[in-house]
Amino acid sequence: MPAPTRIAILTFDGFNEIDSFVALGLLGRARAQGFAPELCGPGASARSMNGVSVQLQRPLEWANEAEVVLFGSGLYTRAIAENSALLDRLQLDPLRQLIGAQCSGALLLARLGLLGGAPACTDNSSKPFLVEAGVRVLDESFHARGPVATAGGCLAAQYLASWVMHVKLGEAAAREALRRSAPVDEQDAYVERLLSKIRPFVAA
């Protein structure tokens, strides 16, 4: 039996629930195909921007071992980006990992030097901070260059999840997994919309 695909969904205090839970829920639909998504962070638990406390499944350093690492956004991302002691615990490598971020999470990619000069997607509130960090921000919901992707807008979590599925499992398996989460009378159109958004970047 092949080894599982470990997926670290980085979740810090003040996290946006949509970012973490949508990614966790969608990627969990592919557990039968070996996906093992888990929430990880620097503490035993994290409190969301709306006051929801969750028990984290893995420590922060687990992300260094995972095959896929996804950064969500949150209330305190700018402070986290300036916390070198915290970020130094992450030793990520795009040569062996898929790495994605959405909204303010893209700022953490920039601070870790993972964008490599590529442009990024983010939300309007986070855009000034990315620009200040020297990142060219796209007015788009999803963009990837090789193994690094960014997404803008809370519900763009579905694009990151679709991208991971497509890259790791192929389009047919991604389509099947995504259909299980789609609205009942919209499956074909919903899944095709997701895949059409990320397909050009997978092909590239």
KANORDA-V321616 format. One record per residue. N is the residue number from 1. SS is DSSP state (@ for helix, = for strand, . for the rest). PHI is phi in whole degrees, 0 to 359 (* if undefined). Layout:
n: [N & N]
ss: [SS & SS]
phi: [PHI & PHI]
This chain:
n: [1 & 2 & 3 & 4 & 5 & 6 & 7 & 8 & 9 & 10 & 11 & 12 & 13 & 14 & 15 & 16 & 17 & 18 & 19 & 20 & 21 & 22 & 23 & 24 & 25 & 26 & 27 & 28 & 29 & 30 & 31 & 32 & 33 & 34 & 35 & 36 & 37 & 38 & 39 & 40 & 41 & 42 & 43 & 44 & 45 & 46 & 47 & 48 & 49 & 50 & 51 & 52 & 53 & 54 & 55 & 56 & 57 & 58 & 59 & 60 & 61 & 62 & 63 & 64 & 65 & 66 & 67 & 68 & 69 & 70 & 71 & 72 & 73 & 74 & 75 & 76 & 77 & 78 & 79 & 80 & 81 & 82 & 83 & 84 & 85 & 86 & 87 & 88 & 89 & 90 & 91 & 92 & 93 & 94 & 95 & 96 & 97 & 98 & 99 & 100 & 101 & 102 & 103 & 104 & 105 & 106 & 107 & 108 & 109 & 110 & 111 & 112 & 113 & 114 & 115 & 116 & 117 & 118 & 119 & 120 & 121 & 122 & 123 & 124 & 125 & 126 & 127 & 128 & 129 & 130 & 131 & 132 & 133 & 134 & 135 & 136 & 137 & 138 & 139 & 140 & 141 & 142 & 143 & 144 & 145 & 146 & 147 & 148 & 149 & 150 & 151 & 152 & 153 & 154 & 155 & 156 & 157 & 158 & 159 & 160 & 161 & 162 & 163 & 164 & 165 & 166 & 167 & 168 & 169 & 170 & 171 & 172 & 173 & 174 & 175 & 176 & 177 & 178 & 179 & 180 & 181 & 182 & 183 & 184 & 185 & 186 & 187 & 188 & 189 & 190 & 191 & 192 & 193 & 194 & 195 & 196 & 197 & 198 & 199 & 200 & 201 & 202 & 203 & 204]
ss: [. & . & . & . & = & = & = & = & = & = & . & . & . & . & = & . & @ & @ & @ & @ & @ & @ & @ & @ & @ & @ & @ & @ & @ & @ & @ & @ & @ & . & = & = & = & = & = & = & = & . & . & . & = & = & = & = & . & . & . & . & = & = & = & . & . & = & = & @ & @ & @ & @ & @ & . & . & . & = & = & = & = & . & . & = & . & . & @ & @ & @ & @ & @ & . & . & @ & @ & @ & @ & . & . & . & . & . & . & . & . & . & . & = & = & = & = & = & . & . & @ & @ & @ & @ & @ & @ & @ & . & . & . & . & . & . & . & . & = & = & . & . & @ & @ & @ & @ & @ & @ & @ & @ & @ & . & . & . & . & = & = & . & . & . & = & = & = & = & . & . & = & = & = & = & . & . & @ & @ & @ & @ & @ & @ & @ & @ & @ & @ & @ & @ & @ & @ & @ & @ & . & @ & @ & @ & @ & @ & @ & @ & @ & @ & . & . & . & . & @ & @ & @ & @ & @ & @ & @ & @ & @ & @ & @ & @ & @ & @ & @ & @ & @ & @ & @ & @ & .]
phi: [* & 294 & 295 & 293 & 271 & 281 & 237 & 265 & 256 & 290 & 226 & 251 & 306 & 82 & 294 & 277 & 301 & 299 & 302 & 287 & 282 & 294 & 299 & 299 & 293 & 291 & 292 & 294 & 291 & 251 & 298 & 296 & 267 & 102 & 288 & 228 & 281 & 214 & 279 & 223 & 188 & 282 & 233 & 284 & 215 & 218 & 250 & 282 & 296 & 253 & 86 & 271 & 264 & 231 & 279 & 282 & 271 & 216 & 287 & 303 & 295 & 299 & 299 & 293 & 265 & 292 & 279 & 225 & 230 & 238 & 258 & 268 & 251 & 180 & 292 & 246 & 299 & 297 & 294 & 296 & 297 & 266 & 267 & 296 & 297 & 286 & 293 & 294 & 284 & 261 & 237 & 267 & 218 & 294 & 286 & 230 & 228 & 273 & 228 & 225 & 208 & 228 & 52 & 292 & 301 & 297 & 296 & 291 & 299 & 297 & 296 & 274 & 73 & 266 & 282 & 58 & 85 & 285 & 288 & 220 & 259 & 201 & 268 & 298 & 292 & 272 & 307 & 301 & 286 & 291 & 298 & 299 & 278 & 88 & 263 & 279 & 262 & 268 & 270 & 220 & 270 & 206 & 206 & 222 & 231 & 62 & 271 & 238 & 228 & 227 & 221 & 242 & 103 & 306 & 286 & 289 & 304 & 293 & 289 & 298 & 296 & 296 & 299 & 299 & 300 & 296 & 294 & 274 & 244 & 95 & 293 & 297 & 291 & 297 & 300 & 296 & 293 & 292 & 300 & 288 & 251 & 285 & 305 & 305 & 265 & 229 & 306 & 297 & 293 & 296 & 294 & 295 & 297 & 297 & 291 & 293 & 289 & 259 & 304 & 300 & 280 & 290 & 297 & 291]
